[in-house]
């Protein structure tokens, strides 16, 4: 009972409603919800919704009537036969003030109104989701998408396990590869130790021979010196024996002459002899040209699923490469990445390369494929061919010239001819030269 004989029906009403006004419920009142705010995600009676609409910060919120209340947001009382229709309640990830309430059938994508305007402006079939669901009941069910997500999750897990296994394999492979590098470095060190020992042994042998020669000369000098000393001791003032004096003097002259001759011979044998060591300049030159101990490349690791396909491809191939190696032809003065556009082989087996980017001709050793000589050119080179044992020709298309290069101990430009077109091809046969204009075949 209330004072003054009146009754507060909001508080005392025992009527049961499926949905209650959230504000009234908070105040202990029992009023049926008539409206739903999508942004606030709460229900309002007719009185409270008017208050909601008067608050400036809440103006613009989407208000839904009973027929569009979101399904599952509240539970209906036991025994209720009312069916609650769905309504958008999830916020857009990109436009947080909007709810996802639009569906583009052309792209099979959902989003808010702003998303549709920005991303699907050219699409024709765009619907408000509640309206679309009223006319399209055969959509993907929750159980179907759950099954699909479980399947995708299983696939992702399996793929993640494959990546994890591959990571472990790579870690193991990395360790083995680094061991190979260390092993190769040890082989180089062992070889260098061997080269050092051979060099030291050669030097020791040469010095030993010179020292032995010097010792033999010293022995001869000492022998002559003893002979001279002995002869000197036998010389006495003139005695009465004239014959003996004559013999002694002649023997002394012979000993002195022999000693002088021995000194002269030893001078000729030992003068200015010594041993010099000159390092092989190919070794530091080669080391200066390389940055790593070998070629580092990635290769495709084929798993079991792809092996059968690869095997078929190999069987169908007419020609197969048994292997290949890569060599660096970069020299210290190169400023750009090497771009080899032409090559020719000389009679002695050496190879001449035409390096477009660095404007050079490079000569390679045929056994090591290392650069042993190069020649700078005034412009970018193209085709190169051998004209004789001591000369090659190379065309410079941008300069409309053909240059002739001597290939003696050092490559040197010797002559050139000028053309009235950009020459991109050269050939030489039986003392007849031919060039090919750009665009001809």
SVG drawing of the C-alpha trace seen along z (x, -y; Angstrom):
<svg xmlns="http://www.w3.org/2000/svg" viewBox="-7 -17 186 58">
<polyline fill="none" stroke="black" stroke-width="0.4" points="0.0,0.0 1.1,-3.5 0.4,-6.8 -2.6,-8.7 -4.4,-5.6 -2.5,-5.2 -0.6,-2.2 2.7,-2.3 1.8,0.2 5.4,0.2 6.7,1.7 3.9,3.8 2.9,5.3 3.2,9.0 2.7,9.1 5.5,11.1 7.2,9.7 9.6,11.4 11.9,8.3 12.3,5.7 13.5,2.1 17.1,2.1 16.9,-1.3 13.7,-0.5 15.0,2.9 18.0,1.2 15.6,-1.0 13.6,2.0 10.7,1.3 8.9,3.8 8.3,2.4 8.2,4.1 10.9,3.2 9.5,1.6 12.7,0.4 16.3,1.7 19.5,-0.5 22.0,1.2 25.0,-0.9 24.1,-0.7 23.0,2.9 20.2,2.4 16.4,2.4 14.2,-0.6 10.5,-1.2 8.7,-4.0 9.4,-6.5 13.1,-5.7 13.7,-5.7 12.6,-9.3 15.2,-10.2 17.8,-8.3 16.9,-10.3 17.3,-13.6 20.9,-12.9 23.2,-14.7 26.0,-12.0 23.4,-9.3 21.7,-11.0 22.2,-9.1 22.1,-5.6 20.1,-3.0 16.9,-2.2 15.0,1.0 11.4,1.8 10.1,5.0 9.9,6.8 13.7,6.4 15.0,7.2 18.3,9.2 18.0,12.9 19.7,14.5 20.5,11.2 18.1,12.1 16.4,15.3 12.7,15.6 10.9,16.9 10.0,20.6 6.8,21.3 6.9,18.1 5.8,18.6 7.4,15.4 10.1,15.6 12.7,12.8 14.0,11.8 17.7,11.0 19.4,7.5 23.0,6.4 24.9,5.9 28.6,6.4 30.7,3.4 32.7,2.8 36.4,3.4 37.3,0.4 34.4,-2.0 33.9,-1.3 30.9,-3.7 28.9,-1.6 27.5,1.9 27.9,4.6 24.4,4.5 25.1,4.7 25.8,7.6 27.3,7.5 26.1,10.5 28.4,9.9 31.5,10.2 29.9,12.4 31.1,9.9 29.5,8.1 30.3,4.7 28.8,1.4 27.3,-1.2 30.6,-3.0 32.4,0.2 29.8,0.7 30.2,-2.8 34.0,-2.7 34.7,0.9 31.6,2.0 30.5,-1.2 30.3,0.6 28.5,3.7 24.8,4.0 23.5,6.6 23.9,4.9 21.3,5.6 20.4,4.6 21.1,7.9 17.7,8.2 15.9,7.6 18.1,10.1 17.5,12.8 13.7,12.4 13.9,13.3 16.8,15.8 16.5,18.5 18.8,21.0 22.1,19.5 25.1,21.2 24.2,22.7 26.3,22.2 27.0,26.0 28.3,25.9 30.7,23.0 31.8,24.6 32.7,27.8 34.5,25.7 36.4,23.8 37.4,27.0 38.7,28.4 40.6,25.2 42.0,25.2 43.2,28.8 44.9,27.9 46.5,24.8 47.8,27.0 49.2,29.6 50.9,26.9 52.3,25.3 53.7,28.6 55.3,29.0 56.9,25.5 58.1,26.5 59.6,29.6 61.2,27.7 62.6,25.2 64.3,28.0 65.6,29.4 67.0,26.0 68.7,25.6 70.4,29.0 71.3,28.2 72.8,24.9 75.0,26.7 76.1,29.2 76.8,26.5 78.9,24.5 80.9,27.6 81.5,28.0 82.8,24.4 85.1,25.1 86.3,28.3 87.0,26.5 88.9,23.8 91.0,26.5 91.8,28.0 92.9,24.6 95.1,24.1 96.6,27.6 97.3,26.8 98.8,23.5 101.0,25.2 102.1,27.7 102.9,24.8 104.8,23.0 106.8,26.2 107.6,26.8 108.7,23.2 110.9,23.3 112.4,26.6 113.3,25.1 114.9,22.1 116.8,24.3 118.1,26.4 119.3,23.4 121.0,21.8 122.6,25.2 124.1,25.5 125.5,22.0 126.9,22.5 128.4,25.8 130.0,24.1 131.3,21.4 132.8,24.0 134.5,25.8 136.0,22.5 137.2,21.9 138.8,25.3 140.7,24.6 141.8,21.2 143.0,22.8 144.9,25.5 146.6,22.9 147.3,20.7 149.0,23.6 151.0,24.4 152.1,20.8 153.1,20.7 155.1,23.9 156.9,22.5 157.5,19.3 159.2,21.1 161.6,22.9 162.9,19.7 166.2,18.8 168.8,16.2 171.0,17.1 173.1,20.1 176.2,21.5 174.0,24.1 172.8,22.1 171.0,25.0 168.8,25.5 168.1,21.7 166.9,21.8 164.5,24.7 163.1,23.1 162.4,19.8 160.7,21.5 158.5,23.6 157.6,20.5 156.6,18.7 154.4,21.6 152.7,21.7 152.1,17.9 150.7,18.2 148.5,21.1 147.2,19.3 146.4,16.2 144.5,18.2 142.6,20.0 141.5,16.7 140.4,15.4 138.3,18.6 136.6,18.4 135.7,14.8 134.0,15.7 132.1,18.6 130.8,16.7 130.3,13.1 126.9,11.7 125.1,15.0 122.0,15.0 118.4,16.3 115.4,14.1 111.7,15.0 109.0,13.3 105.4,14.2 103.0,15.5 100.9,12.4 98.0,14.6 97.3,15.7 96.7,12.3 95.0,11.1 92.6,14.1 91.9,13.5 91.2,9.9 88.6,10.8 86.5,13.0 84.4,12.2 83.4,15.7 85.0,19.2 82.5,20.5 79.3,19.9 76.3,19.7 72.9,20.5 69.5,21.6 68.0,24.8 64.5,26.1 63.8,28.9 61.1,31.1 58.8,32.8 57.3,36.3 54.1,34.8 55.9,33.2 58.6,35.9 56.3,37.8 55.6,34.7 59.2,33.8 60.1,37.4 57.7,37.2 59.1,33.9 62.6,35.3 61.6,38.3 59.9,36.0 63.0,33.8 65.1,34.5 68.3,33.0 69.3,32.9 72.0,30.9 74.2,33.2 75.6,30.3 76.9,26.8 79.3,24.4 79.3,20.7 82.4,18.5 82.9,14.9 84.5,12.8 84.3,9.5 87.5,7.5 88.4,4.9 87.8,2.0 84.3,3.1 81.7,0.6 78.6,2.5 77.3,6.0 78.8,8.1 76.7,8.6 78.3,11.0 76.8,10.6 79.3,12.5 82.2,14.9 84.8,16.6 87.4,19.3 91.0,18.8 93.3,21.4 95.2,21.8 92.0,22.6 91.6,19.2 88.2,17.5 87.4,13.9 84.3,12.4 82.4,9.2 81.2,7.4 78.5,5.0 77.9,3.2 81.6,2.6 82.7,1.8 85.5,4.4 86.9,7.5 88.0,10.1 90.4,13.0 89.8,16.2 92.1,19.1 90.4,22.1 91.3,24.4 90.3,22.1 87.9,19.7 89.5,16.9 90.2,13.5 93.9,13.2 93.7,10.0 91.2,7.4 90.9,4.4 88.8,1.3 86.7,0.1 85.4,-3.5 81.8,-2.3 79.6,0.8 80.8,3.9 78.6,6.5 79.7,9.3 83.3,10.5 85.1,12.9 88.7,14.2 90.4,13.0 93.8,14.8 96.0,16.2 96.9,12.8 93.8,10.7 90.1,10.4 87.5,8.0 84.6,6.5 81.8,4.3 80.7,1.1 77.1,0.6 76.4,-2.7 79.7,-4.2 79.3,-2.5 82.8,-1.1 84.6,2.2 87.8,2.4 90.7,4.8 92.4,6.0 95.9,7.6 95.9,10.6 99.6,10.9 100.8,10.8 98.4,7.9 95.3,7.1 95.8,3.8 93.7,1.9 95.5,1.8 93.1,0.6 89.4,-0.2 87.0,-0.7 84.0,-2.9 80.6,-1.8 77.5,-3.9 75.2,-1.7 75.0,-0.2 76.9,3.1 75.6,5.9 77.1,9.0 80.6,10.1 81.9,13.2 85.3,14.1 86.1,16.9 88.9,17.6 90.3,14.0 86.8,12.6 85.2,10.3 81.4,9.8 79.3,7.7 75.6,7.6 73.4,4.5 70.9,4.1 67.6,5.7 68.9,8.1 69.1,11.8"/>
</svg>
